[in-house]
Amino acid sequence: MTIMTESVSGTVSKSTYDVKNYIGGQFINGTERSLEILSPIDGTHLGHVPLSTTTELDAAVTAASAAFPAWSAKTMKDRVQIFYRYRTLLEQHMTELSELIQLENGKTFDEARAEIEKSIELTEFACSLPQMMAGEIMEVSRGVECRIDQKPLGVVASIAPFNFPHMVPHWTIPNALVLGNCMIFKPSEVVPITANRIAEMLKEAGLPDGVFNIVNGDREIVEAICDHDGIEAVSFVGSTRIAKVVYRRATNNLKRALALGGAKNHLIVMPDAHPEMTASNVTASMSGCAGQRCMAASAMVGVGNIDPIIERICDEARKVVPGINLGSVISQAAKQRIERYITEAEAAGAKVLVDGRNAVVHGKEGGFYVAPTVIDHVTPDMAIAQEEVFGPVLAIMRSNSLDDALQIENGSDYGNAAAVFTQNGGIARQVMEQASAGMIGVNIGVPVPREPFSFGGWNESKFGVGDITGVSSIEFWTQRKKTSIKWNPESRTNWMS
């Protein structure tokens, strides 16, 4: 898959990657249409990704459909043996996979490694599914039993974003496959290289051909997935605008759909918040993964006098340096969009306390970098307070009371996450109960639930029923079969007979 050339940094090797589709256990060249892949670290060429058509999708669905009978007929305990081996491979190749993520996504090595560690946790949860899926059985009448079994849907699809090339695919791949489905996976066209490596490692672990397939592409292939008669369910992670389109199109074609969109996460900071812990948590949440995550702290609401905490946040933000402990954003277009939000907020009257515009990393002048930015006196009507910036930018709004702060949070269209920083249990409880978000943090800037607790937001951050990970995902990837059984002819006849 790769041709090694020269060293880019101490840990990452620059390579030329021949990205292909993966269909029926084989890597297959795509159509003549392709897209250039650039490394956001320094803007250099990494290779090309095919932009597939319905022809490639049809082939992938055919391969998955052919594999489904034998794969679904295996016991779940047999299926998880493959993922035990796969988990070991993830651990053995952690450095290689981390470097690959760093190369095509631009995040730091430590952030990339943390992504693989989370993928391992997600795989471990999938391996525990047999213990959670014993089924339900009850003698409902003398001599009559009813039972429920969870059965796979068939061929399903998963569409992933650019910001977590390895972890987000593992929100869906292990659970969907362990539960007996076969999958068509569509990675982001700007970070497709990691997906090819996932396919190689799944095959090495013993996954039968056709159970997992990759079809690369852009909007055309996403629409084709939503329309394809052979696909039973579609999961999507990306922007809210596209999540709405995918959800509507897939459900209009009578498929199950679960589409996760964007976020505008509010961190409410009270005057009694622990200054050091708050400053470090807020800064890490705002700048981690260059702010390119749906759990990033992008809006902070200060209640009362929190100027000393804001000063500490600014100090912490200045310690985060592009090219050292801050990765790049994904593209030049993303850099320009993020900086435009900052400029427009400043022009509207907000005060830029720490300015991350025009960041350049020596030796990587072609890379796409935005340094941490802290903006105070933002008002709720500004675009930077309402829209997802997806960069290392913290917009600070002021309020006089907790009720006012919650009103600002509740006024957001999104509802992925919210957090409060306080030492007061009553205040924490009020935010836990009244914040309009699916994931809540108390003195935690990135309140991502750990397995088996599921990941998912509210409002315009999620479309569909249930969550994409954890126990909740079982219902999405399976359907219930209810069976009533009677063997005893001497049992008294009743309405169940």
Steps between C-alpha positions, in 0.01 A plus 500: 500500500788741563830598348729647763699805399630758744467596865262783585567514875649290772204261504314537172619374162382667185364248252311468176180307561304311237157503661257246361153369563478176698235266365456131571834478677698657215640849444359624172581808294225756480371697205689761302371772734726562798590761759846604611585432865709766674666478838372791712832492688688664215266497201696234313357240263412162653322333211155471345170352611248362250161668477284195449171464316194283542683227310753456782226527761295232327804270502557562872135435588507181293812381685349587840170330414684185395698495825203567726341150523818328620610790723162540672473122545812497720442523871581835651770336709667383178474844344663674795807276479601697192471825690706368789777443246431837339530675837845343543604628158389852591719489807798357308476764224410798718804708403456436130129582510562814706756623248258433215225702669745781570610504138157521336303682770760735647442439870788450740649155554367483857148587379524236227616241750208585729273441202634146456463436873133597473460270198637218714244579771220497243622165367512360854138602549402314182678193633280517810176491300444123539475552875241772444296316236386186677145575388175501693284195579203454730230241565204728435233233547513140626692311233546807278822698465574829326850604403667798331813480288689791341567428133725693261348725235712390205714743299552832680702813426713736706612845383781659701650852530859626466571599859548151647610270216533198729284550809170604341501200263532287812180651635327280240724231348557267800144510635325470163717207390503312830120524498503315167465770237719559195616856435566753228733763648547842345791698652550873458659567164762724664623230742449167320839340568430377853188319379706285262722400792193408707391267220844336484505437873146362511594254227817406688285435808295251298192696391342316203505672164196715428405564862674838496529712185625852427360724228680833474340809357333833551141624500400275211579180688335624822178561308531159334536331841184673621314385188625142463231235540752246632601705805281468809644767731726805477702672771659838437730734694576848368353848476139570594421624150604171342363290788152637426534416131623146571231433759218626281623323189569168671171489692311610190639182344364302798837438666595533860719804547696657781676822403723694739552865418697795631516670836532827687599383846457745786720498809343693787764636738391612846699740723571216745657278235846366580719742299785270402285197421252711306764678294682179405178313419346780295821556304547130432140466391523801270835417339517120506507352148527864383137545606388260227271285709132514578575497874729805493428795728417771253281724716562595861242681711648679799269574793589804705863601554720232347775731369775319697397169340496656153854631559611146588331363188692751290825396669425134430404574139836668436675177606334312212730550201427394141739234378601406856195410706232618256429332168378651178146550380394284210532739203574850379126556460445402865776738613345786305150427632617488864696824470203668332284423804762664725528810280123542474456469878770760559335736252168449681648619831648189662847527653771260383710416806717233338529520121576182307463638150780483243682221682799356313715204603866528404594231251133425431397825342261316268303358792162619623531637854284715725636570848271500807277805504308643795231762430322682783177704506337296227125549485253217436387651170847483340569227246796374703261441792242312294684304232746213516847647438687166523831655595702585814286804584326581829218755489427642848158642583407669827190454717383628836342179628489126447147532363626743236787265413262206461276712282795562268583128495139400442475752217750310287369292210751231588501268798806280496667588830500753782708536814512699820804593709410552863564366849130527588304176475165677474615708206643191333169318544307789348718495189476122478122523503442812290772506232360399162771256397545125480835491682572704813826567681562624853852641518577303182557688176452202267220289654531199268338194661718192531376158390243357562337843532393625161598805295234729358360850518162669479324755283684583175799291607325169433229370270351159569420285802764363735873558517783385279715323762459297816197297602267730304664400171373141531146603415615694194702216346251219574133413477298303751365155421227388740424127527222324692551128575266227622603134525262361761172378341349445843529867594172676552380672186481876526508798268868435415402162352 
